[in-house]
């Protein structure tokens, strides 16, 4: 197992990362526990870090400003809907969740029903909560690999997510993921909605367009 000193020692290495996304394979002896992973993320706040089901790390630098603005619209619309319904909790891209397969993932936006969130112990909520969101959304940036994002969306569904949206602003396309069904593709929709999110309608104009 990696020691606390070993986790801290990785900080300078990560600070040198220049690529948008780095896949870092760890030998079994350096497998990070959930607490060590949380500490690693805490001391490298400028990076977005995920863990795969195999225990490897995915290290991402901050997104470009344009992608950040699009993500803000995505999360903001979801938050405003949830504020009016009071049906659950909304999470932004800085939130990590530990999935049943052991992966720790940070969707660009996520929503969890209030009763499921309330059932967690307070200490679990402070770190990477061991819960699968009911809904997740991922927003493709210009440097993201679409195949990787599609695999990530399928992983969400395989681990209990009920609804997933993958949005590609450049192509103005949306992939809808649901359990037991093939992904549905929407071309340049004006809005996206699903019965699982009741009356929520995501207006795509500010997510797809470069200016709002």
C-alpha positions as CSV (number, residue, x, y, z in Angstrom):
1,X,0.0,0.0,0.0
2,X,1.2,3.5,-0.7
3,X,2.2,5.5,2.4
4,X,1.1,9.1,3.1
5,X,4.6,10.2,2.2
6,X,4.3,8.4,-1.1
7,X,1.1,10.1,-1.9
8,X,2.6,13.5,-1.1
9,X,5.7,12.7,-3.2
10,X,3.5,12.3,-6.3
11,X,2.5,16.0,-6.1
12,X,5.5,17.4,-8.0
13,X,5.2,14.7,-10.6
14,X,1.5,15.7,-11.2
15,X,2.4,19.4,-11.3
16,X,4.6,18.7,-14.4
17,X,1.7,17.2,-16.4
18,X,1.1,19.2,-19.5
19,X,-1.4,16.9,-21.4
20,X,-5.1,17.3,-21.0
21,X,-5.5,13.7,-19.9
22,X,-2.9,11.2,-18.5
23,X,-3.5,7.6,-17.8
24,X,-1.3,6.5,-15.0
25,X,-0.9,2.8,-14.3
26,X,0.1,1.9,-10.8
27,X,1.8,-1.3,-9.7
28,X,-0.2,-3.4,-7.2
29,X,2.1,-2.4,-4.4
30,X,1.1,1.2,-4.9
31,X,-2.6,0.6,-5.0
32,X,-4.4,3.6,-3.4
33,X,-7.0,3.1,-0.7
34,X,-10.1,5.4,-0.8
35,X,-8.6,7.6,1.9
36,X,-5.3,7.9,0.1
37,X,-7.0,8.7,-3.1
38,X,-9.0,11.5,-1.4
39,X,-5.7,12.9,0.1
40,X,-4.0,12.8,-3.3
41,X,-6.9,14.8,-4.8
42,X,-6.9,17.2,-1.9
43,X,-3.2,18.1,-2.3
44,X,-3.6,18.4,-6.1
45,X,-6.7,20.6,-6.2
46,X,-5.7,22.1,-9.6
47,X,-6.1,18.6,-11.2
48,X,-9.1,16.5,-11.7
49,X,-8.3,12.9,-10.8
50,X,-10.3,9.7,-11.4
51,X,-9.6,6.1,-10.6
52,X,-10.6,3.2,-12.9
53,X,-12.0,-0.1,-11.7
54,X,-8.5,-1.6,-12.1
55,X,-7.0,1.0,-9.7
56,X,-5.2,3.1,-12.4
57,X,-5.4,6.9,-12.3
58,X,-6.7,9.3,-14.9
59,X,-5.3,12.8,-14.4
60,X,-6.9,15.7,-16.2
61,X,-5.9,19.3,-16.2
62,X,-8.5,22.1,-15.9
63,X,-10.8,22.5,-18.9
64,X,-10.6,25.5,-21.2
65,X,-12.7,28.5,-20.4
66,X,-15.2,27.9,-23.2
67,X,-15.8,24.3,-21.9
68,X,-16.1,25.7,-18.4
69,X,-18.8,28.1,-19.4
70,X,-20.7,25.3,-21.2
71,X,-20.4,23.1,-18.1
72,X,-21.7,26.0,-15.9
73,X,-24.8,26.2,-18.0
74,X,-25.3,22.4,-17.8
75,X,-25.0,22.3,-14.0
76,X,-26.8,25.6,-13.5
77,X,-29.9,24.5,-15.3
78,X,-29.9,21.2,-13.4
79,X,-29.5,23.1,-10.1
80,X,-32.3,25.5,-10.8
81,X,-34.7,22.7,-11.6
82,X,-33.8,20.8,-8.5
83,X,-34.2,24.0,-6.4
84,X,-37.8,24.2,-7.5
85,X,-38.6,20.5,-7.1
86,X,-36.5,19.8,-3.9
87,X,-36.2,16.1,-5.1
88,X,-32.5,15.5,-4.6
89,X,-29.0,16.9,-4.7
90,X,-27.1,18.3,-7.6
91,X,-23.3,17.9,-8.0
92,X,-20.8,19.6,-10.2
93,X,-17.6,18.3,-11.9
94,X,-15.5,18.6,-8.8
95,X,-17.6,15.9,-7.0
96,X,-16.3,12.3,-6.9
97,X,-18.3,9.1,-6.4
98,X,-17.0,5.6,-5.6
99,X,-18.9,3.2,-7.8
100,X,-19.6,-0.5,-7.0
101,X,-16.8,-1.7,-9.3
102,X,-14.3,0.3,-7.3
103,X,-13.8,3.1,-9.8
104,X,-14.0,6.7,-8.6
105,X,-15.6,9.0,-11.2
106,X,-16.4,12.7,-11.4
107,X,-19.2,13.4,-13.9
108,X,-19.5,16.9,-15.3
109,X,-22.9,17.0,-13.6
110,X,-24.8,14.5,-11.4
111,X,-28.1,14.2,-9.5
112,X,-29.0,11.9,-6.7
113,X,-32.5,11.4,-5.2
114,X,-32.8,13.0,-1.8
115,X,-33.8,9.8,0.0
116,X,-30.7,7.9,-1.3
117,X,-28.4,10.8,-0.4
118,X,-29.9,11.1,3.1
119,X,-29.3,7.4,3.7
120,X,-25.5,7.9,3.6
121,X,-23.5,8.4,6.8
122,X,-22.3,12.0,7.2
123,X,-18.7,10.9,7.0
124,X,-19.3,9.2,3.7
125,X,-20.6,12.5,2.2
126,X,-17.4,14.3,3.1
127,X,-15.2,12.2,0.8
128,X,-15.9,10.3,-2.4
129,X,-19.4,9.0,-1.5
130,X,-19.9,5.3,-2.1
131,X,-23.1,5.9,-4.1
132,X,-24.0,5.7,-7.8
133,X,-25.8,8.8,-9.0
134,X,-29.3,8.5,-10.4
135,X,-28.3,10.8,-13.3
136,X,-25.0,11.8,-14.8
137,X,-24.0,14.1,-17.7
138,X,-20.7,14.4,-19.5
139,X,-19.7,17.2,-21.7
140,X,-17.1,16.5,-24.4
141,X,-14.3,19.1,-24.7
142,X,-12.3,19.5,-27.9
143,X,-9.5,17.3,-26.6
144,X,-11.6,14.5,-25.2
145,X,-11.7,11.1,-26.9
146,X,-15.3,10.3,-27.8
147,X,-14.7,6.5,-27.5
148,X,-13.3,7.0,-24.0
149,X,-16.4,9.0,-23.0
150,X,-18.8,6.5,-24.4
151,X,-17.0,3.7,-22.4
152,X,-17.3,5.9,-19.3
153,X,-21.0,6.4,-19.9
154,X,-21.5,2.6,-20.3
155,X,-19.6,2.1,-17.0
156,X,-22.0,4.5,-15.3
157,X,-25.0,2.5,-16.5
158,X,-23.4,-0.9,-15.6
159,X,-22.9,0.4,-12.1
160,X,-26.5,1.5,-11.5
161,X,-27.0,5.0,-13.1
162,X,-30.5,5.2,-14.4
163,X,-30.0,7.9,-17.0
164,X,-26.9,9.4,-18.7
165,X,-26.4,12.2,-21.2
166,X,-23.2,12.6,-23.2
167,X,-23.1,16.0,-25.0
168,X,-20.8,16.9,-27.9
169,X,-21.1,20.6,-28.5
170,X,-18.9,20.6,-31.6
171,X,-21.1,18.1,-33.4
172,X,-24.2,19.3,-31.6
173,X,-25.1,15.7,-30.7
174,X,-26.4,14.0,-27.6
175,X,-26.1,10.3,-26.6
176,X,-28.8,9.1,-24.2
177,X,-27.9,6.1,-22.0
178,X,-30.5,4.0,-20.2
179,X,-30.2,0.6,-18.6
180,X,-30.8,-2.3,-21.0
181,X,-31.1,-0.1,-24.1
182,X,-28.8,0.9,-26.9
183,X,-27.6,4.5,-26.7
184,X,-30.0,6.9,-28.4
185,X,-28.5,9.7,-30.5
186,X,-30.1,13.1,-30.8
187,X,-28.9,15.5,-33.5
188,X,-29.0,19.2,-32.6
189,X,-31.9,19.0,-30.1
190,X,-33.4,22.2,-28.8
191,X,-33.8,20.6,-25.4
192,X,-33.3,17.3,-23.7
193,X,-35.7,15.7,-21.2
194,X,-36.5,12.3,-19.7
195,X,-39.3,11.0,-17.5
196,X,-36.7,9.9,-14.9
197,X,-36.0,13.6,-14.3
198,X,-39.6,14.5,-14.3
199,X,-40.1,18.1,-15.7
200,X,-36.4,18.9,-16.2
201,X,-35.6,20.2,-19.7
202,X,-32.0,21.0,-20.5
203,X,-31.9,23.9,-23.1
204,X,-29.0,23.1,-25.3
205,X,-28.4,26.5,-26.8
206,X,-26.0,27.7,-24.1
207,X,-24.3,24.3,-23.9
208,X,-23.7,24.0,-27.6
209,X,-23.0,27.6,-28.6
210,X,-19.8,29.4,-28.0
211,X,-21.7,32.5,-26.9
212,X,-24.8,32.7,-24.8
